């Protein structure tokens, strides 16, 4: 099958090209993001391979469908950037990679927690400048702290298991309980209790209309003073302006983000030579108790191999007319 691969970097080309050897698809790589304004790049392709910040809304889908699009192969787990109802209307199939680096994302989450707690980012810069003072670098021990895990899919469960090894108490929230996590001593609670009781809150839930801006002023008001908030899930789970206000009031004592709700125009690009025009993001970077990484939690060699293999296998399944376990569809509305 001839496939337009959008939002590609050198590592995407490397891993997809290698994984494609047994499949023999024709991969055509494009660096720009896919939006309604860039659909001309993929005109005439029966399939497009898209990433997290590509925009496959109704306008883009209709434009691509008119030029022969039959399949969207997402090389990511989330599919909130695709209008599934329009895709179904146009008979465009959508497949994804549901799990590719749960350990990598969980380990990155732990890295953010440790770095923020022990202020490793500040210590690194101090020592390089010849400043060996410990003033302002006081941390706390994780043992005995209460961690709130919101979303207990694979990543959330692994994160909780690692933190359990540190001697933490785990509170969890999800619409479905995980038996393994309960067996390890985690306690499922309602969100309001999790917000009130947690010293550290880590987000691992998908972005849905129900979870959009899950972290906002009312939920921040419920939290402990000095709480640590970590988001390696989806950027729009967090109302960034509300979090900034929480940092200014010192309600939020530590913030670790690997995702940002307006990241599409920032992340995955080298913008070091230009002025960043996003004032909200720039304000975030002024806080000494904030660490932002640019959507890199998934970024391990094993993850890229898995993404490439699963993506190409998904495409081959659809091309052969077989059902694909990784196909996603719009939820049926009650009549």
N, C-alpha and C positions, 0 to 999 in steps of 0.2 A: 504494500500500500504506500502511496505517496503522502508524506506527512510534513506539514509545516510546524516546525518546533520554535515557539516564541519565547521571548525573555531568556535567551541562552547566553551563557558565559562559557569560558574555555573548559571548565570542569564538566558542564553539561554535555558539550560535544564529545569530550573524552570518554565519559562513562556510557553515554547513549550509543556512541559509535561502536564501542567494544561489545556492549550487550546485544547489539543488533546483528552481529555476525551470523548467528544461527537462524535469524528470522528473515534477513534480506529485504527489509523495508527500505524505501527511499526517503531518507531523512534530509530535509532542507532546513538549515538553521537560520534564524533571524534574531538579532539582538533586541529590537524594540519590544516593549510590552504590547500585548494585544488589547486594543480598545476599539470602540466604534470608529475612531478616526484612523486606525491603522489596519483595518480589515483587508485593505487592498493587497497587503503582503501575502495573505492566505487565500486569495481568490483562486479558485480552480483546484484546491486541495480537498480531497474527500475527508481528510482528518487533520485536526490541529492538536498539537501537544502543548498544553498551557501550564503555567505555574501560579503561585498564590496571588500575585498582584496583577495578573491579566484580568481584564474586565469582559466577561461574556454575558452582558445584559441583553435585553430584548433587541435593541437596535443592532448590536454586533452580530447576534445570532441570525437575525433576519437577513442582514447583508451577506453573511457567509453562506447561509442556506441557499440564497439566490444564485450563488456561484458554485454550488455543488457540495457543500459541507454535509457530511453524514455522521461524523464521530468527533467527540471532544475527549481527548485523553489527558486527564489531569495528572501531573506528576507530583501530587501532593495529597494530603488526607482531606483537607477542608474543601468544601464545594460551595461555600456561601457566595463566591464570586460568579456563579453561574445561575442564570434564570432557568430553573428546571422546568417550570411550567411552559415557558416558550419553547424550550428544547423539546418537550414532549409534544407540543402542538405541531412542531415542524418535523417530528420523527427523527430528531438528532439524538443519538445515544451518547451517554456521558459515563465515563469510567474514571476511577481514581485509584490512588495507592493508599489504602486505609491505615497501614502501619509499616513504617520503614526504619525508624530509629527511636523506638521508645526508650531504650537505655541511654542513647546519646542525649535526647532531650531531658530526660530525668537527671542525668549527670550534670548537664549544663545548669539545670535548676539548682542543684546542690552547690555548684560552683558559684553561682550568684549569691546564694545565701551565705556561704563562707566568706566570700570576698567582701560583701557588705558588712557582715558582722565584725570581721577582724580588720576591716578597712585596708585591705591589701592594695587596692588601687592607689590610695593616698600614700601608703608606706612605700610602695614601689617608686613613686615620683620623688618622695622625700630623700630616700637613700641615694638616688641618682644625682641629687643636688647637694649631697654631702650633709644632709640634715638627718641626724640619728636620734632625735628626740622622740619619746613615746607619748608626749602630750597630745591628747585628742584622738588617740588610737585605741582607747579602752574598748574591749569587746565583751561578749558574754559566752557562757558555755551553753551549747545546744541541749545537753543532757537535762531532762526534766521540763523542757519547754513544750508548749502545746502548739501543734502545727495543724492548721486547717487546710485540708485538701479539697478543692472544689472541682469535681470531675474525676471519677475513679475508673476511667478506662485504663488501657495498658500503661500509659505514661504516668497517670496519677497514682496507680498502684505501685509501680516501681519506685517513684519518688517517695511515697509513704514508707515503703519497705526499707529504703536506704536510711531515711530519717529515723525509723524505728531502731536501726542499728546504732544510731547516735544516742539512743536512750530517750527519744522524744515521745510525747503522748500525741496520738493521732486522732483528730476529729475529721470526719469525712461527710461530704454531701454529694449526692447524685440521685437521679430518679430511680436508679436500680442499684442495689447493694452488691458489692463484690465479696463473695464468701471467703476468698483467700485473705482479703484485707481484714475481715471480721475475725478470722481465725488468728491473725497476728495481733489482735487486741485493739484494732481501730474501732471507734464508736461513731456510728452514723447519727447525725443530728440535723435539725432544721438550720437553714441558713442564718437566721438571726442569732441562734446560739453559737454557731461557728464564728460569726463575726465578733461576738462579745467576748468569747473565751480564748481566742487564738492569739499567740504571740507572733506567729508567722502565718501568713495566708498565701497559698500558692494556687494559681489558676491553671486548670488543665481541661476545661470544658470546651465544647465546640461553640462557635458563634452562631446563634439562632436569634430570631426575634425576641425570644424570652430571655436570652443572656446578653443582649446588646446593652452596654453600659451597666452591667451587673454591679460594677464598682462605681458608685456615684456618691453624691453628698449624703443622702440618707443612710446608705450602708457604711460609709466611712464614719459617720457619727456614732454608729453602734460599736466601732472597734476600740480596742485598748489604745491608750495614749502611747505612742512610740512603736506601734505595730510595724512589722516588716511585711511588705507586699511584693510578691513575685508574679510576673506574668510571662510565661513562655507558651501561652496558648494562641489567642488571637487578639490583635490590638484593640478592637472595638469592644472587648469585654470591659475595658476601662474608659471612663470619662476622664480624659487627660486633664482638663481644666479643674475638675473636682479634685483630682489627685494633687495637682500643684497647690491648690488651696489647702489641702490636707498637709502637705509638706511645710507650707508657710506657717500653719498653726501648730506644727509639731505633733499633730495627731498621728501622722505617718512619720515614723522615725527612719525608715529605710525603704528604698524602692529599687527593684531590679526588673528591668524590662528587656525582653528579647524581641518584642513586637510593639508596634505603635499604630494607632488607628489611622494615621495619615501617612503611613510608611511608603506607599506606592511610589511617590515622587522622590524618595530619599534612599531607601535601602537597596542594596546590591549594586550601588554605583559609587564611584570615587568622586566625591564633591569637595575634596579638600582645597581645590583652587578657586572656589566660588563662594559667594555669600549665600548662606542658607536662609531662605525667605520665610520659612515656617517659624513664626515667633513663639508659638506654643512649645514646639520641640526645642528651640533654642533656650527657652526659659528652663526647661527640664535640665538641661546640661549645666546650668549654673549652680545646682545644688551639690554640695560635697557628699551627701548621703544617697546619691542616685547613681546607678550604673546602668547604662544602656548598651546592649549589643545588637548588632544589625541583623536580626533574624538568622542567627548562626547556630542555634541550639541543635538543629537537625544535621549540621554540616560535619559529617564524618565519612570516611571512605566507605565503610560498610553501608551507611545509609544511601549514599549515591549509587552504589552497586545495586542495592535493593530497589531503589526508585526506578532505575533504568530497566532492570529485569522485569519488574512487575508491570511497568508502563507498556513495554513492548509485548509482553505476554497478553495483557489486556487487549491491545490492538489486534493481535493475531486471533484471539478468541472471537472478537466481533467480526473480523474480516471473514473468518471461516463459517460464520452464521451460528456459532454456538453461544449458549448463555454464558455470561461472565459474572462471577461471584462479586466482582468489584464494581458492577454497574450501579449507578445511583439514579433514582427517579423522584419526580415530584410526589409529595404525599397526596393521596386522594382526599378530596374534601367531602365532608358529609353532605348528603342531599336530603 
